[in-house]
Amino acid sequence: MKKVKDIYKEFCTVDDAVKFDFETVKRLQSVYSNKLKLELSGAKYFVRAENATLIDHEGNKHVDMMGAVGVMTVGNNNPFVWEQIAKVWDAKCYSMGAVSYHNIASALYRDLALTTPGQKLTKAQTAGGGAEAIEGALKLCKIANRNKPHKTKILATIGAFHGKTTGAVSAGGKDTWQAYQGRLLLDETFHIPFNDVAALEKELSKGIYQGFFVEPIQGEGGVFVASDEFMQKARELCDKYETYLVCDEIQTGLCRTGKFWASEWYGIVPDIITFAKGISGGIMPLAGYIAKPEVFDAAYGTPETAFHHTATYQGSAYACAAGIGALQFMLENDLCGEAEKKGKIIKEAMLAAQKKYPGIIKEIRGRGCLIGVEFNPTKAGLEDKYGPNWAMECERYFSTEFRIQIMHSFNNPKVFRWLPPLTAPMEDVEYALKAFDASVKHVYDLANK
């Protein structure tokens, strides 16, 4: 058998890749991928990750308070999740589950159903990422309404973020991500202001909407929490006007807010929940949606439509094993309780900093361990140096001086978000909060020179 190096001398094996130095990594990604994206985001090179600890190529420790934007709910490289994946390898399970009976996939579907509000959402479909989960939910709404010709549109909210694929970016409520792509599906989508009950009732009463897509908390939009009235009215009106209520829980689900699903805070049962991010511990690409059986069967319960939404990696054994492991770890380690406890500590420390350094922080929002800090505009005369608001400088100082991973929202750059692993040790959380206090003081001093 030929060696791959005899075929392509410069072929990179995994053995090669794990030994790459930073300059090699930087060169390869700059030449063969999106160089500018990495440069503009201030990307770092981490060579090791464990729970809330990241080690860069120079051996420096960084504290992870971002969790890859909410992915690392059970911590980076959770060993329990890896153990469950290894069991699939040991058993030599058939890895593909899209159009076959499959033990690992079927177990994940059942486990997900157990966690849903009232256990009333019982039909699941997996995907590779959050945007694909949204695409699946959009298609589910459309096909389930195929015999209702008056149902022609999707309702969503201004400021929403549902992903960057064609349908998902159309459902999103930010024209930044819709730019340069033509009309996409925008003619089929209408957006109302978030938390505007009157606008919600006005639109749904038209009876033309297949589904209403809403985030219980607009994460990318700036961590805006849906009001009880808005979500409860959404459930009532969706029932009245026969519109499916789709809760996008890609960022809010899986214990992040202190409930397993954030929609539980409102005492409602959605028709469809989309999930991703924390579902596999960040180890395997896994996402999807889970729906009430009557909704799912309305779409795919006929021979004509049964195959309308299949994909090669649906029900992948390794991804589903990661999902089962992550769910089991969340439940056995009460990560909902951890989210509430740590979220309360983080919020209290931020409120203290807001009071201590007046004029810097405008508002602190969120639930559990999904927290957004909105900063005030930069003092007149300092905008060119520090940007239009204090968020960027606070984030820069926080990250560079204390080596803490945090990120502002691209949809709303005056807000930066905390989404730490729910498993983060308290000493890491406390270190990050002291660093946050010092960072707010830093910008306060700049503003008051």
C-alpha positions in Angstrom: 0.0 0.0 0.0 1.3 3.4 -0.9 1.9 6.0 1.8 -0.1 9.2 1.4 3.2 11.2 1.4 4.2 9.3 -1.7 1.0 10.6 -3.4 1.0 14.1 -2.0 4.2 15.1 -0.4 2.6 18.0 1.5 -0.4 16.0 2.7 -1.1 16.8 6.4 -1.8 13.8 8.6 -3.3 14.0 12.0 0.1 13.2 13.4 1.4 16.2 11.6 -1.4 18.5 12.7 -1.1 17.9 16.4 2.5 19.0 16.2 2.0 22.1 14.1 3.5 25.3 15.5 1.5 28.5 15.4 3.2 29.9 12.3 2.3 26.7 10.3 -1.4 26.9 11.5 -1.6 30.6 10.7 -0.1 30.1 7.2 -2.4 27.2 6.3 -5.6 28.8 7.5 -4.7 32.1 5.9 -4.0 30.5 2.5 -6.7 27.8 2.5 -9.5 29.4 4.5 -10.9 32.8 5.6 -7.8 34.8 6.7 -9.7 38.1 7.3 -12.3 36.5 9.6 -9.5 35.3 11.9 -7.7 38.6 11.8 -10.7 40.7 12.5 -11.9 38.5 15.3 -8.6 38.6 17.1 -8.5 34.8 17.0 -6.1 32.9 19.3 -4.5 29.5 19.0 -5.5 27.1 21.8 -3.7 23.8 21.9 -5.5 22.3 24.9 -8.9 22.7 26.5 -10.3 21.2 29.7 -13.5 22.4 31.4 -13.1 26.2 31.7 -9.3 26.2 31.1 -7.8 26.9 27.7 -4.0 26.7 27.0 -2.6 28.7 24.2 0.4 27.8 22.0 2.7 29.8 24.3 1.6 27.8 27.4 -0.6 30.6 28.8 -3.7 29.7 30.7 -7.0 31.4 29.6 -10.3 31.2 31.5 -13.3 30.4 29.3 -16.3 32.5 30.1 -17.7 32.3 26.6 -17.9 28.5 26.0 -17.7 28.9 22.2 -20.8 31.1 22.4 -22.7 28.7 24.7 -21.5 25.4 23.2 -19.4 24.2 26.2 -22.3 23.8 28.6 -20.7 20.7 30.1 -17.2 22.1 29.8 -14.5 21.7 27.2 -13.6 18.0 26.4 -15.9 16.6 29.1 -14.5 13.2 29.8 -17.9 11.6 30.5 -19.1 12.5 27.1 -15.9 11.2 25.5 -16.5 7.9 27.4 -20.0 7.5 25.8 -18.6 8.1 22.3 -15.9 5.5 22.9 -18.6 3.0 23.8 -20.0 3.3 20.2 -16.5 2.6 18.8 -16.0 -0.4 21.2 -19.3 -1.9 20.1 -18.6 -1.2 16.4 -22.1 0.3 16.0 -23.3 1.1 12.5 -22.6 4.8 12.3 -25.3 6.0 10.0 -28.9 6.4 11.1 -30.7 8.5 8.6 -32.7 5.7 6.9 -32.1 2.7 9.2 -33.3 1.5 12.6 -30.6 2.7 14.9 -30.0 2.0 18.6 -28.0 5.1 19.5 -30.2 7.5 17.5 -33.4 6.1 18.9 -32.1 6.4 22.5 -31.3 10.1 21.9 -34.7 10.8 20.5 -36.4 9.2 23.5 -34.1 11.0 26.0 -34.8 14.4 24.4 -38.6 13.8 24.6 -38.3 13.1 28.3 -36.8 16.6 28.9 -39.5 18.6 26.9 -42.2 20.6 28.7 -44.9 18.2 29.8 -43.0 15.5 27.7 -45.4 16.6 24.9 -42.7 17.1 22.2 -41.8 13.5 21.1 -40.7 13.5 17.5 -37.0 14.5 16.9 -34.9 15.0 13.9 -31.1 15.7 14.1 -28.9 18.0 12.1 -25.3 19.1 12.0 -25.7 22.7 13.3 -28.1 25.3 14.6 -28.8 26.9 11.2 -29.6 23.5 9.8 -32.0 22.8 12.7 -33.8 26.1 11.9 -34.0 25.0 8.2 -35.5 21.8 9.3 -38.1 23.6 11.5 -39.0 26.0 8.6 -39.5 23.0 6.3 -41.6 21.2 8.9 -43.9 24.3 9.2 -44.2 24.6 5.5 -44.9 20.9 4.7 -47.3 20.5 7.6 -49.3 23.4 6.1 -49.2 22.2 2.5 -52.9 21.7 2.4 -53.6 25.2 3.7 -53.0 27.5 0.7 -53.8 30.6 2.8 -50.8 29.9 5.0 -48.0 31.4 3.1 -45.6 33.2 5.5 -43.3 32.8 8.5 -43.4 35.3 11.3 -40.3 36.2 13.3 -38.9 39.1 15.3 -36.7 42.1 14.6 -33.2 41.6 16.1 -33.5 37.8 16.0 -30.6 35.5 15.0 -31.5 32.1 13.7 -28.3 31.2 11.7 -26.7 32.1 8.4 -28.0 29.6 5.9 -30.6 30.8 3.4 -33.8 30.1 5.3 -32.3 30.8 8.7 -30.9 34.2 7.7 -34.3 35.1 6.2 -36.0 34.3 9.5 -33.4 36.3 11.3 -34.3 39.9 12.0 -31.0 41.6 11.2 -30.4 43.0 7.7 -26.6 42.8 8.3 -26.6 39.1 7.7 -29.1 39.3 4.8 -27.0 41.6 2.7 -25.7 40.7 -0.8 -27.9 37.6 -1.1 -30.9 38.8 -3.0 -34.4 38.4 -1.6 -33.7 34.9 -0.3 -36.9 33.8 1.3 -37.6 37.3 2.6 -40.8 37.6 0.6 -42.2 34.8 2.7 -41.0 36.2 6.1 -42.4 39.1 8.2 -40.7 40.6 11.3 -42.3 42.3 14.3 -40.6 44.1 17.2 -39.5 41.7 20.0 -41.9 41.8 23.0 -44.5 43.8 21.1 -47.7 42.0 22.0 -50.0 44.3 19.9 -47.9 43.7 16.7 -47.9 40.0 17.4 -51.7 39.9 17.6 -52.1 42.1 14.6 -50.0 39.8 12.4 -51.2 36.4 13.7 -54.8 37.5 13.4 -54.3 37.6 9.6 -54.3 33.8 9.6 -51.5 33.6 7.0 -48.6 32.4 9.1 -47.3 28.8 9.0 -45.0 29.3 12.0 -43.9 32.0 14.5 -40.2 31.7 15.3 -39.0 33.3 18.5 -36.0 33.1 20.9 -37.0 33.1 24.6 -33.9 35.3 24.9 -32.4 37.1 21.9 -28.8 36.1 22.4 -27.0 37.5 19.4 -29.5 40.4 19.4 -28.1 41.6 22.7 -29.5 39.3 25.4 -33.0 40.6 25.5 -35.4 38.5 27.6 -38.9 37.8 26.3 -41.6 39.0 28.6 -44.0 36.6 30.2 -46.9 38.4 28.4 -45.2 38.2 25.0 -44.5 34.4 25.2 -47.8 33.5 26.8 -49.7 35.6 24.3 -47.7 33.9 21.5 -48.9 30.5 22.7 -52.5 31.7 23.0 -52.6 33.4 19.6 -50.8 30.6 17.8 -53.4 28.2 19.0 -56.2 30.6 18.0 -54.9 31.2 14.5 -53.4 27.8 13.8 -49.8 28.9 13.6 -47.0 26.7 14.9 -45.0 28.2 17.8 -41.3 27.5 17.2 -39.0 28.3 20.1 -35.4 28.7 19.0 -33.6 27.3 22.0 -30.2 26.9 20.2 -28.6 29.3 22.7 -31.1 29.2 25.6 -31.8 25.5 25.9 -30.1 22.6 27.7 -29.9 24.2 31.2 -28.3 27.5 30.1 -31.0 29.7 31.8 -31.6 27.6 34.9 -34.4 25.6 33.3 -33.8 22.7 30.9 -35.6 24.7 28.2 -36.0 28.5 28.6 -39.6 28.2 27.4 -40.4 26.5 30.7 -40.0 29.9 32.4 -43.2 31.0 30.7 -45.3 27.9 31.5 -45.9 27.2 27.8 -45.4 24.2 25.6 -44.1 25.1 22.1 -45.0 23.1 19.1 -41.4 22.8 18.0 -38.1 23.4 19.8 -34.8 23.8 17.9 -31.6 22.8 19.7 -27.8 22.8 19.1 -24.8 24.2 20.9 -24.6 22.4 24.2 -26.3 19.2 23.0 -23.0 17.3 22.4 -20.6 19.0 24.7 -18.9 20.7 21.7 -17.3 17.4 20.7 -19.5 16.4 17.8 -21.6 18.4 15.4 -25.1 17.8 16.6 -28.3 19.9 16.5 -31.9 19.4 15.5 -35.5 20.0 16.5 -38.1 18.2 18.5 -41.8 18.6 17.8 -45.3 17.6 19.0 -46.2 14.4 17.2 -49.3 15.8 15.5 -47.1 18.6 13.9 -44.4 16.2 12.8 -46.9 13.7 11.4 -48.8 16.4 9.6 -45.6 17.0 7.6 -44.0 13.6 7.3 -46.7 11.1 8.1 -47.5 10.2 4.5 -45.7 8.1 1.9 -45.6 11.2 -0.3 -43.7 13.3 2.2 -41.9 10.8 4.5 -38.6 11.3 2.7 -38.8 15.1 2.2 -36.3 15.9 5.0 -33.5 13.3 5.2 -29.8 14.0 5.3 -26.7 11.8 5.3 -25.6 12.4 8.9 -29.0 12.5 10.6 -28.8 10.0 13.5 -25.0 9.6 13.3 -24.1 7.1 16.0 -21.1 9.1 17.3 -22.9 12.4 17.4 -26.0 10.9 19.1 -23.8 9.2 21.7 -22.3 12.6 22.5 -25.8 13.9 22.8 -26.9 11.2 25.2 -23.7 11.6 27.2 -24.2 15.4 27.5 -27.9 15.1 28.5 -27.0 12.5 31.1 -24.2 14.6 32.5 -26.5 17.7 32.7 -29.3 15.8 34.5 -27.1 13.9 36.9 -25.0 17.0 37.8 -28.0 19.4 38.1 -26.6 21.9 35.6 -29.9 23.8 35.8 -29.1 24.5 39.4 -25.5 25.4 38.6 -26.7 27.9 36.0 -29.0 29.6 38.5 -26.5 29.6 41.2 -23.5 30.9 39.2 -25.7 33.2 37.1 -26.9 34.9 40.3 -23.3 35.4 41.5 -22.2 36.8 38.1 -25.2 39.2 37.9 -24.7 40.5 41.4 -21.0 41.2 40.8 -21.9 43.0 37.6 -24.6 45.1 39.3 -22.0 46.0 41.9 -19.6 47.2 39.2 -22.3 49.2 37.5 -23.0 51.0 40.8 -19.3 51.4 41.6 -18.3 52.9 38.3 -21.3 55.0 37.2 -21.8 56.0 33.6 -20.1 53.0 32.0 -22.6 50.1 32.1 -26.1 50.9 30.9 -27.9 47.6 31.7 -27.4 44.0 32.7 -29.8 41.4 31.3 -30.3 37.7 31.1 -31.2 34.6 32.9 -29.1 31.9 34.5 -25.7 31.8 32.8 -26.8 33.7 29.7 -26.0 37.3 30.7 -25.5 40.4 28.5 -23.8 43.6 29.6 -24.7 46.7 27.6 -22.3 49.5 27.8 -22.9 53.3 27.4 -21.6 55.3 24.5 -17.9 56.4 24.7 -17.2 59.8 26.1 -17.2 62.6 23.4 -13.8 62.9 21.9 -12.7 59.4 22.6 -14.7 57.5 20.0 -11.9 57.3 17.4 -9.6 55.7 20.0 -12.0 53.4 21.8 -15.0 53.0 19.5 -18.6 54.2 19.8 -19.2 52.5 23.2 -17.1 51.2 26.1 -17.8 47.5 25.3 -14.9 47.0 22.9 -12.3 48.6 25.2 -13.6 46.7 28.2 -13.6 43.5 26.3 -10.0 44.1 25.0 -8.7 44.9 28.4 -10.5 42.0 30.0 -9.2 39.5 27.4 -5.6 40.7 27.1 -4.8 41.7 30.6 -6.5 38.8 32.3 -6.6 36.2 29.6 -10.4 35.6 29.8 -12.4 34.5 26.8 -15.4 36.7 26.3 -17.1 38.1 23.1 -19.3 41.0 22.2 -22.4 40.3 20.1 -21.9 40.8 16.4 -25.6 41.7 16.1 -25.3 44.3 18.9 -21.7 45.2 19.5 -22.4 47.4 22.6 -23.2 44.2 24.4 -20.9 41.5 25.5 -22.1 38.2 26.7 -21.2 35.7 29.4 -21.9 32.1 28.6 -19.5 30.2 30.8 -19.4 26.4 31.0 -21.9 25.5 33.7 -19.2 23.2 35.1 -16.7 26.1 35.5 -15.0 25.9 39.0 -16.0 28.8 41.3 -12.4 29.9 41.5 -12.5 30.5 37.8 -15.8 32.4 38.0 -14.5 34.5 40.9 -11.2 35.3 39.0 -13.3 36.4 36.0 -15.5 38.6 38.1 -12.5 40.3 39.7 -11.1 40.9 36.3 -14.4 42.3 35.1 -14.4 44.8 38.0 -10.9 45.8 37.1 -11.8 46.2 33.4 -14.8 48.4 34.1 -12.6 50.5 36.4 -10.1 50.8 33.5 -12.7 52.3 31.2 -14.2 54.4 34.0 -10.7 55.9 34.5 -10.4 56.6 30.8 -13.8 58.3 30.7 -13.0 60.5 33.7 -9.4 61.6 32.9 
